[in-house]
Amino acid sequence: MSAAAAVPNEPPNPWFSWAFIRDNQELLLTALREHVSITLVAMVAAIVLAFPLALLSRRYRRLEGPVLALAGVLYTIPALVAIAILWPIFGLSPLTVEIALAVYALLILLRNFIAGLDGVPSDVMEAARGMGFSNRRLLWRVQIPLAVPTMLAGVRIATVSTIGLVTIGALVGHGGFGSLIIRGFEDNLYRAEILTATLACVLLAVLAEVTLLGVERLATPWARRRRAAA
Amino acid sequence: MSILQQAWQWLVDPANWSGAEGIPALAWQQIRISVYAMLLASVIALPVAIALGHQRKGGALASNIGNIGRAIPTLGVLIMFAVSPIGVTDFAVVLALAVFAVPPLLTNTYVAVRDVDDEVRDAARGMGMKPWQMVTRVELPLAMPLIAAGYRTAAVQVMATATLAAFIGAGTLGLPVLVGFGLQDNGQLFGAAFCVAVLCIATEAVMAVVQRLLTPKALRRGADGRRAQLIPALEPTIDDSAFAH
């Protein structure tokens, strides 16, 4: 910014500086590791919880309404507030952030998992039942495979959202790149640190998006064939 | 004294209900910021989404904006505006929240307008409607339930995300939460968190009513006379074949 250069006593504060990246490799790598590990832990926990919950609310239809309603209400609570009120219980540890983010991811996953299972056409189910499929085989051989595209889309959307939300963990000192963003702000508005950390976060999210899109393609070869035919 | 009692004490303390940093003032500021952000995002997203949806082009563009939008950390954007010449102002928060709200509004509105029935469009064209008449009299009314669902999701998320303003000292009800956190004052922390939750859930309730009011009467009832279910605020799925081209 030229405005800063016009004042002789004020040091330059560029938006981007290779020197910052070069001199802070260790710092950036540490932030990256934390960002990735918090995202992974939160996502794995959310998937492990969401899958049986989705199956249960399909099995017992009466559960579906309350489960989704509770999920909807929880989803409106800001991440900042969720992390702040979990802190007295779990302290200034990554666990506080992981639990809060797992809850948000859980809500996205639940909606998509249930939508995926609901989206299986009833004539397909009927046909399978007519072929003598037991309930268990119907679930694992027909329903779940057909729900996979919607479920994976949910995993992708939740992962990308989680990567963005990790930054808010900076509140308890475990925000991955978010901690650098906050530090840059508190450290005399250090623009290079703020922009670098923000861009790194975006890059990580885009990388996750592209990777998971690839997984979706690989997991649904029939959709690929259909696309090629269309 | 339990945390709940402490929170209650904080909530009923008249000192927390007056002045520039009282609960009403901060809540009102948060509402204002969120409304401005939604208006700004609408001005940007709606014309583009309606134009693209009407012509049924740009699916890849709309879905890419939606996907990239999710990847942008609002905290980073907010702080970047704060350290730019804009400075620590309400405007910086409005801008950052608008950046956050444009992608979902754009994607939802695009999908809603694009997915209006071909036959309905043909009928409108056959009646001699001009393109803009088709948009305002046919496509938008039919797309309204889905557009409104998108607004509901976006509005609630904007209201929730507005609390990040507290990180840069720009107020909102996130401020007493952060101060309570900093002072390790659980009463204030939970009392203020309760206020934020009430504000966000109220936003959800208000937007549900708005969604219902915006849905044309004919679309509110199912064919069998029962009230049609309101469309849940789900992420719209964009045809991924757009990526293949």
Interface residues (C-beta under 8 A of the other chain):
Chain A: M1 A3 L68 G72 V73 Y75 T76 I77 P78 A79 L80 V81 A84 I85 W87 P88 I108 R111 N112 A115 T150 A153 I157 V160 S161 I163 G164 L165 T167 I168 A170 L171 F177 G178 I181 I182 G184 F185 L189 R191 I194 L195 A197 T198 C201 V202 A205 V206 E209 L213 E216 A223 R227 A230
Chain B: I3 N67 I68 R70 A71 I72 P73 T74 L75 G76 V77 I79 M80 A82 V83 P85 V156 A160 T161 T163 L164 A166 F167 I168 G174 V177 L178 G180 F181 N186 L189 F190 A193 V196 A197 C200 I201 T203 E204 P232 A233 L234 E235 T237 D240 S241 F243 A244
